[in-house]
Amino acid sequence: MGVAALNQDEPELARPLPALLDTLASELEVVRSLGERVESAICAAQRHTHSDAQTVEDLQQIDLMLQQLSALRDFLKAVASTGALDSHVQIAAGLARITLAEMKSRLSGASVSGAAPGELDMW
């Protein structure tokens, strides 16, 4: 798709690499925070039932996942803060794979109003 064919409302298709890495780090933090909430809810529910060894091991995998998300977040923030990354990254192909509208907007560099990332809209 050429630039001339783009709608004025579509997000920019290239972003400075440090800004993109910082946004990705923020998205990982949102996922980590949601995972932490899910882990807490599962652990609270497990307190009222008997947990076998496999269940405890599975719950430990959630903790490992959260630690990995934190490590990736910290890595991306550190790389983004070096200031040595002055190139722009074409993101149109990546954005095309994102089906969550607000996440897609944040990754494109657009400001998103409404609920904060990771907030659940109850219906």
C-alpha positions as CSV (number, residue, x, y, z in Angstrom):
1,M,0.0,0.0,0.0
2,G,1.5,3.3,-1.0
3,V,1.6,6.4,1.2
4,A,-0.8,8.2,-1.1
5,A,-3.5,5.5,-0.5
6,L,-3.5,6.0,3.2
7,N,-6.4,7.5,5.0
8,Q,-5.7,10.6,7.1
9,D,-6.9,8.8,10.2
10,E,-4.6,5.8,9.8
11,P,-1.6,5.6,12.2
12,E,1.8,6.6,11.1
13,L,3.7,3.7,9.5
14,A,7.2,4.4,10.7
15,R,8.2,5.2,14.3
16,P,11.5,6.1,15.9
17,L,13.0,2.9,17.2
18,P,13.5,4.1,20.8
19,A,9.9,5.2,21.0
20,L,8.7,1.9,19.6
21,L,10.8,-0.1,22.1
22,D,9.5,2.0,24.9
23,T,5.9,1.5,23.8
24,L,6.5,-2.3,23.6
25,A,8.0,-2.3,27.1
26,S,4.9,-0.5,28.3
27,E,2.7,-3.1,26.7
28,L,4.7,-5.9,28.3
29,E,4.1,-4.2,31.6
30,V,0.4,-4.1,31.0
31,V,0.4,-7.8,30.2
32,R,2.6,-8.6,33.3
33,S,0.2,-6.6,35.6
34,L,-2.8,-8.5,34.2
35,G,-1.0,-11.8,34.7
36,E,-0.2,-10.8,38.3
37,R,-3.9,-10.2,38.9
38,V,-4.9,-13.5,37.3
39,E,-2.2,-15.3,39.4
40,S,-3.5,-13.7,42.6
41,A,-7.1,-14.7,41.7
42,I,-6.1,-18.3,41.0
43,C,-4.0,-18.5,44.2
44,A,-7.0,-17.1,46.2
45,A,-9.3,-19.7,44.7
46,Q,-6.7,-22.5,45.3
47,R,-6.6,-21.7,49.0
48,H,-10.1,-23.2,49.3
49,T,-9.3,-26.5,47.5
50,H,-6.7,-29.2,47.8
51,S,-3.8,-28.6,45.4
52,D,-1.8,-31.5,44.0
53,A,1.8,-31.2,43.0
54,Q,1.0,-30.7,39.3
55,T,-1.3,-27.7,40.1
56,V,1.4,-26.1,42.3
57,E,3.9,-26.6,39.5
58,D,1.5,-25.0,37.0
59,L,1.0,-22.0,39.3
60,Q,4.8,-21.7,39.5
61,Q,4.9,-21.5,35.7
62,I,2.7,-18.4,35.9
63,D,5.2,-16.8,38.2
64,L,8.0,-17.7,35.7
65,M,6.0,-16.2,32.9
66,L,5.6,-13.0,34.9
67,Q,9.3,-12.8,35.6
68,Q,10.1,-13.3,31.9
69,L,7.7,-10.5,31.0
70,S,9.5,-8.2,33.5
71,A,12.9,-9.1,32.1
72,L,11.8,-8.4,28.6
73,R,10.2,-5.1,29.7
74,D,13.4,-4.0,31.4
75,F,15.5,-5.1,28.5
76,L,13.4,-3.0,26.0
77,K,13.4,0.0,28.3
78,A,17.2,-0.2,28.7
79,V,17.8,-0.5,24.9
80,A,15.4,2.3,24.2
81,S,17.1,4.6,26.7
82,T,20.6,4.3,25.2
83,G,19.8,7.1,22.8
84,A,22.0,5.4,20.1
85,L,19.0,4.2,18.1
86,D,18.2,7.0,15.7
87,S,16.6,5.0,13.0
88,H,12.9,4.6,12.2
89,V,11.2,1.2,12.0
90,Q,8.5,0.5,9.4
91,I,5.6,-0.9,11.4
92,A,2.7,-1.3,9.0
93,A,3.2,-5.1,8.6
94,G,3.3,-5.5,12.3
95,L,0.3,-3.3,13.0
96,A,-1.7,-5.3,10.4
97,R,-1.4,-8.4,12.7
98,I,-2.7,-6.6,15.9
99,T,-6.4,-7.1,16.4
100,L,-6.8,-5.1,19.6
101,A,-7.7,-1.5,18.5
102,E,-6.3,0.4,21.5
103,M,-3.0,-1.6,21.5
104,K,-2.7,-1.0,17.8
105,S,-3.2,2.7,18.3
106,R,-0.6,2.9,21.1
107,L,2.0,0.9,19.0
108,S,1.4,3.3,16.1
109,G,2.2,6.3,18.4
110,A,-1.3,7.6,18.6
111,S,-2.7,8.8,21.9
112,V,-5.6,6.7,23.1
113,S,-8.3,8.1,25.3
114,G,-10.5,6.2,27.6
115,A,-9.5,3.3,29.9
116,A,-5.8,2.9,30.8
117,P,-4.0,0.0,29.2
118,G,-5.0,-3.2,30.9
119,E,-8.2,-1.8,32.5
120,L,-11.1,-4.0,32.0
121,D,-14.3,-2.4,30.6
122,M,-17.2,-4.1,32.4
123,W,-20.4,-4.6,30.4
